[in-house]
Amino acid sequence: MRLAIAFLAALALTLAIEKVISAQPAAPIARIVTPVREQTLRGSVTIQGSASAPAFARYELAYAAEPDLASWVVIGGGVQPVEAGFLGVWNTRALPDGQYALRLQVFGLDGSISEALVRNLTLINAQAANAPPPAATTPPSTSSVTAEIQTARDLLNVIIATVERIPSAFLNGARLAMIALLAFGGYLLLKRVAQFVARRYTQRPIDYGQ
């Protein structure tokens, strides 16, 4: 009986907690996917991410200079929720080079606010504009191109001639090796025959005392 009462009490407490949790409004979602922390930027920067809420009102994009983040400048926003998509464009051309932070704030109709920050974004608009242009490369003259083509053709002919001579040289070497092997075998055979004949005719007959 006591076990049943304890079980019913635990079940009632669980249902009450779930009811309280479900009654609480979900917080707005604010997420910046690009740009990312410590990224180097210039020109027009596309901002992507998510801005949504069950009771969605609007979202706002702003930037501030690092490191104090004392003054935020609004650069855009929207009144429609965004799920993993385009949030806005940050035109950085008029800003001095340096480090900045980017902020996304999502506002709910119930007064809730959620925000996402991306810190240490480095702008290099002036550095890119003052960079020296790449050195112009002089196109090769027609005569030099023709000479290079002729050199490559001569080298190709030499390689082809060398490859064509490889089989005949290999066969000649194999033929010489076979002749040398046969000559060495004949020498060994003649040596054995000569030794056999010498032993045959130089061996004295056995005297049995007759």
C-alpha positions, 0 to 999 in steps of 0.5 A: 500500500505504501509503495503504491502511494509513493508511486502515485505521488512521484507520478503526480510530481512528474506531471506537474513539473512537465506542465510547468515546463510546457507552460513556459514560452520557448526562448527565441533562437539567434545564431550566426553561422557566417562570418565566424570568429577571428575571420578576416573580412573586406567589402560586402559581407554576407551574414547567414544564420537563424533568427526565429521564435514561437512568438516572433516579432523581429530580428536586428543586426548590428556591429561595434568596434572591439574591444569595448563594444560601447556603441552598436550600429544597426545595419539591418534586420527583418520581420520574418523568421529565418531558419539557416538562411540569409540574414543580411549584408554588412557593407564594411567599405566605409569603416576603418580597418581594425577589429569589430564584433557582429551582433544578432538580436531576436525579439519575441512578441512576449518581450523575450530577447535572444542574441548571438555575438561574433567577436574579433572580426578583422577588416582589411579594406584599406590594406587591400586597396593599398596593396601593390598590383601584381607585376605584369608578366611579359608574354614570350615572343614567337621566336622563343616559343618556336625554339622551345617547341623545336627543342621539345620535338628533338628531345622526343625524337631522341627518346623514341630512337633510344626506345627503338634500339633497346630490343635489338641491344637486348637481343644481341646481349642475350645472344652473346650470353648464350654463345658464351654459355655454350662455349663454357659447357663445351669446354667442360665436356671436352675436359671430362672426355680428355680426363676419362681417356687419359685415365683409360690408357695410362692405367696399368694392367693388374699382374695376378702372378701367372 
